[in-house]
């Protein structure tokens, strides 16, 4: 696979992960969704930052991100994996 195809694969996987997060969130009660509004906004912002920056990533980095996502499922959108992490650190 060339770099362009790898980046497309990464973007597709990130989109899938975001959709899985959204689906899981929407299965919660309305009150829980409302309480999770900050988390929803933060995770959406993380996705957007990764989406915008994917074009600038080197092939090695793209391959590693794909490997991480494949091995750990929705790692990027699991709040408990990154306690206290703020999405601005990704910029």
PDB file with one MODEL, atoms N, CA, C and O in Angstrom:
MODEL        1
ATOM      1  N   UNK A   1       0.843  -1.190   0.000  1.00  0.00           N
ATOM      2  CA  UNK A   1       0.000   0.000   0.000  1.00  0.00           C
ATOM      3  C   UNK A   1       0.879   1.241   0.000  1.00  0.00           C
ATOM      4  O   UNK A   1       1.885   1.301   0.707  1.00  0.00           O
ATOM      5  N   UNK A   2       0.496   2.221  -0.791  1.00  0.00           N
ATOM      6  CA  UNK A   2       1.264   3.464  -0.765  1.00  0.00           C
ATOM      7  C   UNK A   2       0.735   4.380   0.343  1.00  0.00           C
ATOM      8  O   UNK A   2      -0.277   4.078   0.975  1.00  0.00           O
ATOM      9  N   UNK A   3       1.413   5.475   0.567  1.00  0.00           N
ATOM     10  CA  UNK A   3       1.087   6.388   1.667  1.00  0.00           C
ATOM     11  C   UNK A   3      -0.333   6.941   1.523  1.00  0.00           C
ATOM     12  O   UNK A   3      -1.056   7.055   2.512  1.00  0.00           O
ATOM     13  N   UNK A   4      -0.722   7.275   0.331  1.00  0.00           N
ATOM     14  CA  UNK A   4      -2.068   7.830   0.096  1.00  0.00           C
ATOM     15  C   UNK A   4      -3.148   6.821   0.507  1.00  0.00           C
ATOM     16  O   UNK A   4      -4.133   7.192   1.146  1.00  0.00           O
ATOM     17  N   UNK A   5      -2.967   5.569   0.146  1.00  0.00           N
ATOM     18  CA  UNK A   5      -3.930   4.525   0.516  1.00  0.00           C
ATOM     19  C   UNK A   5      -3.933   4.291   2.025  1.00  0.00           C
ATOM     20  O   UNK A   5      -4.987   4.068   2.622  1.00  0.00           O
ATOM     21  N   UNK A   6      -2.760   4.342   2.634  1.00  0.00           N
ATOM     22  CA  UNK A   6      -2.676   4.177   4.085  1.00  0.00           C
ATOM     23  C   UNK A   6      -3.399   5.305   4.819  1.00  0.00           C
ATOM     24  O   UNK A   6      -4.097   5.066   5.804  1.00  0.00           O
ATOM     25  N   UNK A   7      -3.229   6.522   4.336  1.00  0.00           N
ATOM     26  CA  UNK A   7      -3.905   7.656   4.971  1.00  0.00           C
ATOM     27  C   UNK A   7      -5.416   7.547   4.821  1.00  0.00           C
ATOM     28  O   UNK A   7      -6.159   7.892   5.739  1.00  0.00           O
ATOM     29  N   UNK A   8      -5.873   7.070   3.669  1.00  0.00           N
ATOM     30  CA  UNK A   8      -7.321   6.858   3.464  1.00  0.00           C
ATOM     31  C   UNK A   8      -7.821   5.793   4.425  1.00  0.00           C
ATOM     32  O   UNK A   8      -8.888   5.942   5.021  1.00  0.00           O
ATOM     33  N   UNK A   9      -7.052   4.716   4.579  1.00  0.00           N
ATOM     34  CA  UNK A   9      -7.411   3.661   5.520  1.00  0.00           C
ATOM     35  C   UNK A   9      -7.493   4.206   6.945  1.00  0.00           C
ATOM     36  O   UNK A   9      -8.428   3.888   7.679  1.00  0.00           O
ATOM     37  N   UNK A  10      -6.523   5.022   7.333  1.00  0.00           N
ATOM     38  CA  UNK A  10      -6.525   5.625   8.663  1.00  0.00           C
ATOM     39  C   UNK A  10      -7.750   6.509   8.863  1.00  0.00           C
ATOM     40  O   UNK A  10      -8.409   6.429   9.900  1.00  0.00           O
ATOM     41  N   UNK A  11      -8.056   7.342   7.891  1.00  0.00           N
ATOM     42  CA  UNK A  11      -9.215   8.226   8.005  1.00  0.00           C
ATOM     43  C   UNK A  11     -10.510   7.430   8.085  1.00  0.00           C
ATOM     44  O   UNK A  11     -11.407   7.778   8.854  1.00  0.00           O
ATOM     45  N   UNK A  12     -10.613   6.376   7.304  1.00  0.00           N
ATOM     46  CA  UNK A  12     -11.803   5.523   7.366  1.00  0.00           C
ATOM     47  C   UNK A  12     -11.945   4.887   8.736  1.00  0.00           C
ATOM     48  O   UNK A  12     -13.044   4.802   9.283  1.00  0.00           O
ATOM     49  N   UNK A  13     -10.815   4.437   9.289  1.00  0.00           N
ATOM     50  CA  UNK A  13     -10.850   3.803  10.608  1.00  0.00           C
ATOM     51  C   UNK A  13     -11.214   4.810  11.703  1.00  0.00           C
ATOM     52  O   UNK A  13     -11.978   4.488  12.613  1.00  0.00           O
ATOM     53  N   UNK A  14     -10.674   6.016  11.618  1.00  0.00           N
ATOM     54  CA  UNK A  14     -11.016   7.057  12.596  1.00  0.00           C
ATOM     55  C   UNK A  14     -12.500   7.389  12.529  1.00  0.00           C
ATOM     56  O   UNK A  14     -13.148   7.578  13.559  1.00  0.00           O
ATOM     57  N   UNK A  15     -13.033   7.458  11.320  1.00  0.00           N
ATOM     58  CA  UNK A  15     -14.464   7.740  11.153  1.00  0.00           C
ATOM     59  C   UNK A  15     -15.295   6.615  11.775  1.00  0.00           C
ATOM     60  O   UNK A  15     -16.280   6.876  12.464  1.00  0.00           O
ATOM     61  N   UNK A  16     -14.901   5.382  11.533  1.00  0.00           N
ATOM     62  CA  UNK A  16     -15.605   4.243  12.118  1.00  0.00           C
ATOM     63  C   UNK A  16     -15.574   4.309  13.640  1.00  0.00           C
ATOM     64  O   UNK A  16     -16.588   4.068  14.295  1.00  0.00           O
ATOM     65  N   UNK A  17     -14.421   4.630  14.200  1.00  0.00           N
ATOM     66  CA  UNK A  17     -14.294   4.723  15.655  1.00  0.00           C
ATOM     67  C   UNK A  17     -15.210   5.805  16.219  1.00  0.00           C
ATOM     68  O   UNK A  17     -15.845   5.609  17.255  1.00  0.00           O
ATOM     69  N   UNK A  18     -15.276   6.942  15.538  1.00  0.00           N
ATOM     70  CA  UNK A  18     -16.156   8.010  15.998  1.00  0.00           C
ATOM     71  C   UNK A  18     -17.618   7.575  15.933  1.00  0.00           C
ATOM     72  O   UNK A  18     -18.394   7.863  16.844  1.00  0.00           O
ATOM     73  N   UNK A  19     -17.991   6.888  14.868  1.00  0.00           N
ATOM     74  CA  UNK A  19     -19.372   6.419  14.736  1.00  0.00           C
ATOM     75  C   UNK A  19     -19.722   5.408  15.825  1.00  0.00           C
ATOM     76  O   UNK A  19     -20.832   5.427  16.356  1.00  0.00           O
ATOM     77  N   UNK A  20     -18.789   4.534  16.157  1.00  0.00           N
ATOM     78  CA  UNK A  20     -19.021   3.575  17.240  1.00  0.00           C
ATOM     79  C   UNK A  20     -19.208   4.297  18.571  1.00  0.00           C
ATOM     80  O   UNK A  20     -20.071   3.931  19.368  1.00  0.00           O
ATOM     81  N   UNK A  21     -18.402   5.312  18.803  1.00  0.00           N
ATOM     82  CA  UNK A  21     -18.541   6.115  20.023  1.00  0.00           C
ATOM     83  C   UNK A  21     -19.912   6.796  20.059  1.00  0.00           C
ATOM     84  O   UNK A  21     -20.596   6.772  21.082  1.00  0.00           O
ATOM     85  N   UNK A  22     -20.304   7.397  18.944  1.00  0.00           N
ATOM     86  CA  UNK A  22     -21.609   8.072  18.881  1.00  0.00           C
ATOM     87  C   UNK A  22     -22.746   7.087  19.116  1.00  0.00           C
ATOM     88  O   UNK A  22     -23.677   7.378  19.868  1.00  0.00           O
ATOM     89  N   UNK A  23     -22.674   5.922  18.476  1.00  0.00           N
ATOM     90  CA  UNK A  23     -23.728   4.917  18.653  1.00  0.00           C
ATOM     91  C   UNK A  23     -23.841   4.483  20.104  1.00  0.00           C
ATOM     92  O   UNK A  23     -24.945   4.361  20.634  1.00  0.00           O
ATOM     93  N   UNK A  24     -22.709   4.251  20.747  1.00  0.00           N
ATOM     94  CA  UNK A  24     -22.719   3.840  22.156  1.00  0.00           C
ATOM     95  C   UNK A  24     -23.288   4.952  23.031  1.00  0.00           C
ATOM     96  O   UNK A  24     -24.020   4.683  23.984  1.00  0.00           O
ATOM     97  N   UNK A  25     -22.956   6.192  22.712  1.00  0.00           N
ATOM     98  CA  UNK A  25     -23.450   7.323  23.485  1.00  0.00           C
ATOM     99  C   UNK A  25     -24.955   7.477  23.327  1.00  0.00           C
ATOM    100  O   UNK A  25     -25.661   7.734  24.302  1.00  0.00           O
ATOM    101  N   UNK A  26     -25.445   7.322  22.109  1.00  0.00           N
ATOM    102  CA  UNK A  26     -26.872   7.507  21.848  1.00  0.00           C
ATOM    103  C   UNK A  26     -27.739   6.404  22.445  1.00  0.00           C
ATOM    104  O   UNK A  26     -28.959   6.555  22.511  1.00  0.00           O
ATOM    105  N   UNK A  27     -27.150   5.323  22.872  1.00  0.00           N
ATOM    106  CA  UNK A  27     -27.909   4.258  23.534  1.00  0.00           C
ATOM    107  C   UNK A  27     -28.126   4.541  25.018  1.00  0.00           C
ATOM    108  O   UNK A  27     -28.844   3.810  25.700  1.00  0.00           O
ATOM    109  N   UNK A  28     -27.502   5.601  25.508  1.00  0.00           N
ATOM    110  CA  UNK A  28     -27.656   5.972  26.914  1.00  0.00           C
ATOM    111  C   UNK A  28     -28.970   6.738  27.108  1.00  0.00           C
ATOM    112  O   UNK A  28     -29.600   7.187  26.150  1.00  0.00           O
ATOM    113  N   UNK A  29     -29.352   6.868  28.358  1.00  0.00           N
ATOM    114  CA  UNK A  29     -30.530   7.666  28.694  1.00  0.00           C
ATOM    115  C   UNK A  29     -30.252   9.137  28.388  1.00  0.00           C
ATOM    116  O   UNK A  29     -29.098   9.566  28.387  1.00  0.00           O
ATOM    117  N   UNK A  30     -31.301   9.903  28.131  1.00  0.00           N
ATOM    118  CA  UNK A  30     -31.152  11.316  27.767  1.00  0.00           C
ATOM    119  C   UNK A  30     -30.348  12.092  28.805  1.00  0.00           C
ATOM    120  O   UNK A  30     -29.509  12.922  28.453  1.00  0.00           O
ATOM    121  N   UNK A  31     -30.599  11.827  30.056  1.00  0.00           N
ATOM    122  CA  UNK A  31     -29.898  12.532  31.122  1.00  0.00           C
ATOM    123  C   UNK A  31     -28.392  12.237  31.083  1.00  0.00           C
ATOM    124  O   UNK A  31     -27.576  13.134  31.294  1.00  0.00           O
ATOM    125  N   UNK A  32     -28.032  10.982  30.813  1.00  0.00           N
ATOM    126  CA  UNK A  32     -26.617  10.614  30.722  1.00  0.00           C
ATOM    127  C   UNK A  32     -25.957  11.268  29.510  1.00  0.00           C
ATOM    128  O   UNK A  32     -24.800  11.684  29.578  1.00  0.00           O
ATOM    129  N   UNK A  33     -26.687  11.356  28.410  1.00  0.00           N
ATOM    130  CA  UNK A  33     -26.152  12.021  27.219  1.00  0.00           C
ATOM    131  C   UNK A  33     -25.897  13.490  27.540  1.00  0.00           C
ATOM    132  O   UNK A  33     -24.856  14.042  27.181  1.00  0.00           O
ATOM    133  N   UNK A  34     -26.845  14.111  28.212  1.00  0.00           N
ATOM    134  CA  UNK A  34     -26.688  15.521  28.578  1.00  0.00           C
ATOM    135  C   UNK A  34     -25.477  15.706  29.496  1.00  0.00           C
ATOM    136  O   UNK A  34     -24.710  16.653  29.322  1.00  0.00           O
ATOM    137  N   UNK A  35     -25.302  14.824  30.454  1.00  0.00           N
ATOM    138  CA  UNK A  35     -24.164  14.899  31.365  1.00  0.00           C
ATOM    139  C   UNK A  35     -22.840  14.666  30.632  1.00  0.00           C
ATOM    140  O   UNK A  35     -21.787  15.108  31.092  1.00  0.00           O
ATOM    141  N   UNK A  36     -22.896  13.980  29.507  1.00  0.00           N
ATOM    142  CA  UNK A  36     -21.691  13.641  28.742  1.00  0.00           C
ATOM    143  C   UNK A  36     -21.379  14.649  27.643  1.00  0.00           C
ATOM    144  O   UNK A  36     -20.522  14.388  26.798  1.00  0.00           O
ATOM    145  N   UNK A  37     -22.049  15.783  27.635  1.00  0.00           N
ATOM    146  CA  UNK A  37     -21.884  16.727  26.523  1.00  0.00           C
ATOM    147  C   UNK A  37     -20.434  17.190  26.357  1.00  0.00           C
ATOM    148  O   UNK A  37     -19.968  17.344  25.228  1.00  0.00           O
ATOM    149  N   UNK A  38     -19.725  17.410  27.440  1.00  0.00           N
ATOM    150  CA  UNK A  38     -18.321  17.827  27.336  1.00  0.00           C
ATOM    151  C   UNK A  38     -17.486  16.708  26.710  1.00  0.00           C
ATOM    152  O   UNK A  38     -16.650  16.960  25.843  1.00  0.00           O
ATOM    153  N   UNK A  39     -17.717  15.478  27.153  1.00  0.00           N
ATOM    154  CA  UNK A  39     -16.995  14.328  26.616  1.00  0.00           C
ATOM    155  C   UNK A  39     -17.279  14.168  25.116  1.00  0.00           C
ATOM    156  O   UNK A  39     -16.363  13.907  24.336  1.00  0.00           O
ATOM    157  N   UNK A  40     -18.513  14.320  24.726  1.00  0.00           N
ATOM    158  CA  UNK A  40     -18.888  14.211  23.317  1.00  0.00           C
ATOM    159  C   UNK A  40     -18.178  15.282  22.501  1.00  0.00           C
ATOM    160  O   UNK A  40     -17.625  14.993  21.440  1.00  0.00           O
ATOM    161  N   UNK A  41     -18.191  16.503  22.989  1.00  0.00           N
ATOM    162  CA  UNK A  41     -17.532  17.605  22.282  1.00  0.00           C
ATOM    163  C   UNK A  41     -16.024  17.381  22.186  1.00  0.00           C
ATOM    164  O   UNK A  41     -15.420  17.623  21.141  1.00  0.00           O
ATOM    165  N   UNK A  42     -15.433  16.926  23.259  1.00  0.00           N
ATOM    166  CA  UNK A  42     -13.985  16.681  23.276  1.00  0.00           C
ATOM    167  C   UNK A  42     -13.609  15.586  22.288  1.00  0.00           C
ATOM    168  O   UNK A  42     -12.657  15.742  21.524  1.00  0.00           O
ATOM    169  N   UNK A  43     -14.337  14.493  22.295  1.00  0.00           N
ATOM    170  CA  UNK A  43     -14.014  13.392  21.390  1.00  0.00           C
ATOM    171  C   UNK A  43     -14.230  13.780  19.935  1.00  0.00           C
ATOM    172  O   UNK A  43     -13.471  13.357  19.062  1.00  0.00           O
ATOM    173  N   UNK A  44     -15.251  14.576  19.665  1.00  0.00           N
ATOM    174  CA  UNK A  44     -15.471  15.065  18.305  1.00  0.00           C
ATOM    175  C   UNK A  44     -14.319  15.960  17.879  1.00  0.00           C
ATOM    176  O   UNK A  44     -13.868  15.892  16.735  1.00  0.00           O
ATOM    177  N   UNK A  45     -13.844  16.788  18.781  1.00  0.00           N
ATOM    178  CA  UNK A  45     -12.698  17.653  18.476  1.00  0.00           C
ATOM    179  C   UNK A  45     -11.426  16.844  18.236  1.00  0.00           C
ATOM    180  O   UNK A  45     -10.639  17.177  17.350  1.00  0.00           O
ATOM    181  N   UNK A  46     -11.219  15.786  19.016  1.00  0.00           N
ATOM    182  CA  UNK A  46     -10.062  14.917  18.799  1.00  0.00           C
ATOM    183  C   UNK A  46     -10.113  14.332  17.389  1.00  0.00           C
ATOM    184  O   UNK A  46      -9.113  14.323  16.671  1.00  0.00           O
ATOM    185  N   UNK A  47     -11.278  13.849  17.011  1.00  0.00           N
ATOM    186  CA  UNK A  47     -11.449  13.294  15.664  1.00  0.00           C
ATOM    187  C   UNK A  47     -11.121  14.339  14.604  1.00  0.00           C
ATOM    188  O   UNK A  47     -10.401  14.050  13.649  1.00  0.00           O
ATOM    189  N   UNK A  48     -11.643  15.547  14.769  1.00  0.00           N
ATOM    190  CA  UNK A  48     -11.404  16.603  13.782  1.00  0.00           C
ATOM    191  C   UNK A  48      -9.927  16.982  13.691  1.00  0.00           C
ATOM    192  O   UNK A  48      -9.416  17.232  12.599  1.00  0.00           O
ATOM    193  N   UNK A  49      -9.247  17.026  14.822  1.00  0.00           N
ATOM    194  CA  UNK A  49      -7.817  17.342  14.825  1.00  0.00           C
ATOM    195  C   UNK A  49      -7.041  16.263  14.075  1.00  0.00           C
ATOM    196  O   UNK A  49      -6.175  16.571  13.257  1.00  0.00           O
ATOM    197  N   UNK A  50      -7.352  15.009  14.353  1.00  0.00           N
ATOM    198  CA  UNK A  50      -6.673  13.916  13.657  1.00  0.00           C
ATOM    199  C   UNK A  50      -7.001  13.918  12.166  1.00  0.00           C
ATOM    200  O   UNK A  50      -6.141  13.639  11.331  1.00  0.00           O
ATOM    201  N   UNK A  51      -8.237  14.232  11.846  1.00  0.00           N
ATOM    202  CA  UNK A  51      -8.653  14.295  10.448  1.00  0.00           C
ATOM    203  C   UNK A  51      -7.878  15.374   9.698  1.00  0.00           C
ATOM    204  O   UNK A  51      -7.386  15.136   8.594  1.00  0.00           O
ATOM    205  N   UNK A  52      -7.771  16.543  10.289  1.00  0.00           N
ATOM    206  CA  UNK A  52      -7.057  17.653   9.653  1.00  0.00           C
ATOM    207  C   UNK A  52      -5.559  17.392   9.555  1.00  0.00           C
ATOM    208  O   UNK A  52      -4.925  17.801   8.582  1.00  0.00           O
ATOM    209  N   UNK A  53      -4.991  16.726  10.534  1.00  0.00           N
ATOM    210  CA  UNK A  53      -3.550  16.509  10.562  1.00  0.00           C
ATOM    211  C   UNK A  53      -3.078  15.263   9.841  1.00  0.00           C
ATOM    212  O   UNK A  53      -1.875  15.089   9.648  1.00  0.00           O
ATOM    213  N   UNK A  54      -3.981  14.400   9.440  1.00  0.00           N
ATOM    214  CA  UNK A  54      -3.593  13.126   8.825  1.00  0.00           C
ATOM    215  C   UNK A  54      -2.786  13.323   7.548  1.00  0.00           C
ATOM    216  O   UNK A  54      -1.890  12.529   7.261  1.00  0.00           O
ATOM    217  N   UNK A  55      -3.076  14.337   6.795  1.00  0.00           N
ATOM    218  CA  UNK A  55      -2.361  14.582   5.551  1.00  0.00           C
ATOM    219  C   UNK A  55      -0.897  14.909   5.750  1.00  0.00           C
ATOM    220  O   UNK A  55      -0.099  14.736   4.829  1.00  0.00           O
ATOM    221  N   UNK A  56      -0.526  15.376   6.926  1.00  0.00           N
ATOM    222  CA  UNK A  56       0.849  15.778   7.214  1.00  0.00           C
ATOM    223  C   UNK A  56       1.673  14.667   7.873  1.00  0.00           C
ATOM    224  O   UNK A  56       2.876  14.822   8.083  1.00  0.00           O
ATOM    225  N   UNK A  57       1.026  13.563   8.193  1.00  0.00           N
ATOM    226  CA  UNK A  57       1.722  12.482   8.893  1.00  0.00           C
ATOM    227  C   UNK A  57       2.654  11.723   7.956  1.00  0.00           C
ATOM    228  O   UNK A  57       2.371  11.559   6.769  1.00  0.00           O
ATOM    229  N   UNK A  58       3.752  11.273   8.505  1.00  0.00           N
ATOM    230  CA  UNK A  58       4.691  10.444   7.756  1.00  0.00           C
ATOM    231  C   UNK A  58       4.140   9.019   7.670  1.00  0.00           C
ATOM    232  O   UNK A  58       3.314   8.607   8.484  1.00  0.00           O
ATOM    233  N   UNK A  59       4.609   8.287   6.681  1.00  0.00           N
ATOM    234  CA  UNK A  59       4.118   6.922   6.466  1.00  0.00           C
ATOM    235  C   UNK A  59       4.266   6.058   7.718  1.00  0.00           C
ATOM    236  O   UNK A  59       3.355   5.312   8.078  1.00  0.00           O
ATOM    237  N   UNK A  60       5.404   6.165   8.368  1.00  0.00           N
ATOM    238  CA  UNK A  60       5.652   5.360   9.578  1.00  0.00           C
ATOM    239  C   UNK A  60       4.611   5.654  10.661  1.00  0.00           C
ATOM    240  O   UNK A  60       4.125   4.736  11.322  1.00  0.00           O
ATOM    241  N   UNK A  61       4.274   6.917  10.840  1.00  0.00           N
ATOM    242  CA  UNK A  61       3.286   7.308  11.845  1.00  0.00           C
ATOM    243  C   UNK A  61       1.908   6.790  11.484  1.00  0.00           C
ATOM    244  O   UNK A  61       1.173   6.313  12.350  1.00  0.00           O
ATOM    245  N   UNK A  62       1.554   6.880  10.213  1.00  0.00           N
ATOM    246  CA  UNK A  62       0.249   6.385   9.755  1.00  0.00           C
ATOM    247  C   UNK A  62       0.144   4.885  10.009  1.00  0.00           C
ATOM    248  O   UNK A  62      -0.871   4.400  10.511  1.00  0.00           O
ATOM    249  N   UNK A  63       1.190   4.163   9.662  1.00  0.00           N
ATOM    250  CA  UNK A  63       1.192   2.707   9.882  1.00  0.00           C
ATOM    251  C   UNK A  63       1.039   2.372  11.375  1.00  0.00           C
ATOM    252  O   UNK A  63       0.315   1.443  11.735  1.00  0.00           O
ATOM    253  N   UNK A  64       1.710   3.116  12.221  1.00  0.00           N
ATOM    254  CA  UNK A  64       1.618   2.860  13.664  1.00  0.00           C
ATOM    255  C   UNK A  64       0.223   3.169  14.210  1.00  0.00           C
ATOM    256  O   UNK A  64      -0.302   2.424  15.037  1.00  0.00           O
ATOM    257  N   UNK A  65      -0.364   4.252  13.754  1.00  0.00           N
ATOM    258  CA  UNK A  65      -1.724   4.579  14.200  1.00  0.00           C
ATOM    259  C   UNK A  65      -2.719   3.513  13.768  1.00  0.00           C
ATOM    260  O   UNK A  65      -3.596   3.132  14.543  1.00  0.00           O
ATOM    261  N   UNK A  66      -2.593   3.032  12.546  1.00  0.00           N
ATOM    262  CA  UNK A  66      -3.481   1.968  12.065  1.00  0.00           C
ATOM    263  C   UNK A  66      -3.287   0.719  12.921  1.00  0.00           C
ATOM    264  O   UNK A  66      -4.260   0.067  13.300  1.00  0.00           O
ATOM    265  N   UNK A  67      -2.048   0.389  13.222  1.00  0.00           N
ATOM    266  CA  UNK A  67      -1.757  -0.773  14.051  1.00  0.00           C
ATOM    267  C   UNK A  67      -2.353  -0.619  15.446  1.00  0.00           C
ATOM    268  O   UNK A  67      -2.946  -1.560  15.974  1.00  0.00           O
ATOM    269  N   UNK A  68      -2.203   0.549  16.039  1.00  0.00           N
ATOM    270  CA  UNK A  68      -2.762   0.805  17.375  1.00  0.00           C
ATOM    271  C   UNK A  68      -4.277   0.674  17.351  1.00  0.00           C
ATOM    272  O   UNK A  68      -4.856   0.031  18.227  1.00  0.00           O
ATOM    273  N   UNK A  69      -4.923   1.275  16.361  1.00  0.00           N
ATOM    274  CA  UNK A  69      -6.380   1.197  16.272  1.00  0.00           C
ATOM    275  C   UNK A  69      -6.838  -0.240  16.053  1.00  0.00           C
ATOM    276  O   UNK A  69      -7.863  -0.652  16.597  1.00  0.00           O
ATOM    277  N   UNK A  70      -6.101  -0.994  15.273  1.00  0.00           N
ATOM    278  CA  UNK A  70      -6.461  -2.391  15.021  1.00  0.00           C
ATOM    279  C   UNK A  70      -6.312  -3.241  16.276  1.00  0.00           C
ATOM    280  O   UNK A  70      -7.132  -4.121  16.537  1.00  0.00           O
ATOM    281  N   UNK A  71      -5.285  -2.981  17.036  1.00  0.00           N
ATOM    282  CA  UNK A  71      -5.006  -3.787  18.224  1.00  0.00           C
ATOM    283  C   UNK A  71      -5.877  -3.433  19.415  1.00  0.00           C
ATOM    284  O   UNK A  71      -6.174  -4.290  20.247  1.00  0.00           O
ATOM    285  N   UNK A  72      -6.288  -2.172  19.501  1.00  0.00           N
ATOM    286  CA  UNK A  72      -6.973  -1.716  20.719  1.00  0.00           C
ATOM    287  C   UNK A  72      -8.396  -1.227  20.497  1.00  0.00           C
ATOM    288  O   UNK A  72      -8.985  -0.642  21.406  1.00  0.00           O
ATOM    289  N   UNK A  73      -8.953  -1.442  19.343  1.00  0.00           N
ATOM    290  CA  UNK A  73     -10.323  -1.001  19.109  1.00  0.00           C
ATOM    291  C   UNK A  73     -10.448   0.492  19.213  1.00  0.00           C
ATOM    292  O   UNK A  73      -9.624   1.229  18.673  1.00  0.00           O
ATOM    293  N   UNK A  74     -11.458   0.942  19.895  1.00  0.00           N
ATOM    294  CA  UNK A  74     -11.719   2.382  19.959  1.00  0.00           C
ATOM    295  C   UNK A  74     -10.904   3.070  21.040  1.00  0.00           C
ATOM    296  O   UNK A  74     -11.446   3.788  21.880  1.00  0.00           O
ATOM    297  N   UNK A  75      -9.616   2.847  21.013  1.00  0.00           N
ATOM    298  CA  UNK A  75      -8.677   3.397  21.995  1.00  0.00           C
ATOM    299  C   UNK A  75      -8.768   4.917  22.099  1.00  0.00           C
ATOM    300  O   UNK A  75      -8.755   5.472  23.198  1.00  0.00           O
ATOM    301  N   UNK A  76      -8.860   5.582  20.958  1.00  0.00           N
ATOM    302  CA  UNK A  76      -8.833   7.043  20.976  1.00  0.00           C
ATOM    303  C   UNK A  76     -10.039   7.654  21.660  1.00  0.00           C
ATOM    304  O   UNK A  76      -9.978   8.781  22.150  1.00  0.00           O
ATOM    305  N   UNK A  77     -11.130   6.916  21.695  1.00  0.00           N
ATOM    306  CA  UNK A  77     -12.351   7.487  22.227  1.00  0.00           C
ATOM    307  C   UNK A  77     -12.770   6.858  23.551  1.00  0.00           C
ATOM    308  O   UNK A  77     -13.936   6.939  23.936  1.00  0.00           O
ATOM    309  N   UNK A  78     -11.837   6.240  24.239  1.00  0.00           N
ATOM    310  CA  UNK A  78     -12.107   5.689  25.551  1.00  0.00           C
ATOM    311  C   UNK A  78     -11.585   6.654  26.601  1.00  0.00           C
ATOM    312  O   UNK A  78     -10.376   6.777  26.798  1.00  0.00           O
ATOM    313  N   UNK A  79     -12.481   7.322  27.259  1.00  0.00           N
ATOM    314  CA  UNK A  79     -12.118   8.344  28.246  1.00  0.00           C
ATOM    315  C   UNK A  79     -11.205   7.793  29.335  1.00  0.00           C
ATOM    316  O   UNK A  79     -10.273   8.473  29.764  1.00  0.00           O
ATOM    317  N   UNK A  80     -11.463   6.574  29.782  1.00  0.00           N
ATOM    318  CA  UNK A  80     -10.679   6.025  30.889  1.00  0.00           C
ATOM    319  C   UNK A  80      -9.228   5.778  30.508  1.00  0.00           C
ATOM    320  O   UNK A  80      -8.379   5.642  31.388  1.00  0.00           O
ATOM    321  N   UNK A  81      -8.923   5.717  29.208  1.00  0.00           N
ATOM    322  CA  UNK A  81      -7.551   5.514  28.758  1.00  0.00           C
ATOM    323  C   UNK A  81      -6.711   6.774  28.942  1.00  0.00           C
ATOM    324  O   UNK A  81      -5.494   6.693  29.108  1.00  0.00           O
ATOM    325  N   UNK A  82      -7.358   7.938  28.913  1.00  0.00           N
ATOM    326  CA  UNK A  82      -6.631   9.194  28.977  1.00  0.00           C
ATOM    327  C   UNK A  82      -7.228  10.113  30.039  1.00  0.00           C
ATOM    328  O   UNK A  82      -7.736  11.182  29.699  1.00  0.00           O
ATOM    329  N   UNK A  83      -7.183   9.736  31.295  1.00  0.00           N
ATOM    330  CA  UNK A  83      -7.757  10.594  32.334  1.00  0.00           C
ATOM    331  C   UNK A  83      -7.025  11.931  32.387  1.00  0.00           C
ATOM    332  O   UNK A  83      -5.796  11.978  32.416  1.00  0.00           O
ATOM    333  N   UNK A  84      -7.787  13.000  32.401  1.00  0.00           N
ATOM    334  CA  UNK A  84      -7.206  14.328  32.500  1.00  0.00           C
ATOM    335  C   UNK A  84      -6.600  14.838  31.207  1.00  0.00           C
ATOM    336  O   UNK A  84      -6.049  15.938  31.180  1.00  0.00           O
ATOM    337  N   UNK A  85      -6.688  14.068  30.141  1.00  0.00           N
ATOM    338  CA  UNK A  85      -6.102  14.479  28.861  1.00  0.00           C
ATOM    339  C   UNK A  85      -7.016  15.493  28.186  1.00  0.00           C
ATOM    340  O   UNK A  85      -8.235  15.319  28.155  1.00  0.00           O
ATOM    341  N   UNK A  86      -6.437  16.527  27.660  1.00  0.00           N
ATOM    342  CA  UNK A  86      -7.208  17.541  26.965  1.00  0.00           C
ATOM    343  C   UNK A  86      -6.809  17.541  25.505  1.00  0.00           C
ATOM    344  O   UNK A  86      -5.626  17.423  25.186  1.00  0.00           O
ATOM    345  N   UNK A  87      -7.766  17.671  24.625  1.00  0.00           N
ATOM    346  CA  UNK A  87      -7.509  17.528  23.204  1.00  0.00           C
ATOM    347  C   UNK A  87      -6.562  18.582  22.643  1.00  0.00           C
ATOM    348  O   UNK A  87      -5.982  18.357  21.581  1.00  0.00           O
ATOM    349  N   UNK A  88      -6.378  19.717  23.305  1.00  0.00           N
ATOM    350  CA  UNK A  88      -5.469  20.752  22.792  1.00  0.00           C
ATOM    351  C   UNK A  88      -4.028  20.249  22.705  1.00  0.00           C
ATOM    352  O   UNK A  88      -3.223  20.772  21.935  1.00  0.00           O
ATOM    353  N   UNK A  89      -3.718  19.241  23.494  1.00  0.00           N
ATOM    354  CA  UNK A  89      -2.363  18.676  23.464  1.00  0.00           C
ATOM    355  C   UNK A  89      -2.060  18.022  22.117  1.00  0.00           C
ATOM    356  O   UNK A  89      -0.893  17.810  21.789  1.00  0.00           O
ATOM    357  N   UNK A  90      -3.074  17.704  21.343  1.00  0.00           N
ATOM    358  CA  UNK A  90      -2.866  17.056  20.049  1.00  0.00           C
ATOM    359  C   UNK A  90      -2.435  18.030  18.964  1.00  0.00           C
ATOM    360  O   UNK A  90      -1.896  17.605  17.942  1.00  0.00           O
ATOM    361  N   UNK A  91      -2.655  19.307  19.157  1.00  0.00           N
ATOM    362  CA  UNK A  91      -2.296  20.293  18.128  1.00  0.00           C
ATOM    363  C   UNK A  91      -0.807  20.401  17.956  1.00  0.00           C
ATOM    364  O   UNK A  91      -0.336  21.184  17.131  1.00  0.00           O
TER     365      UNK A  91
ENDMDL
END
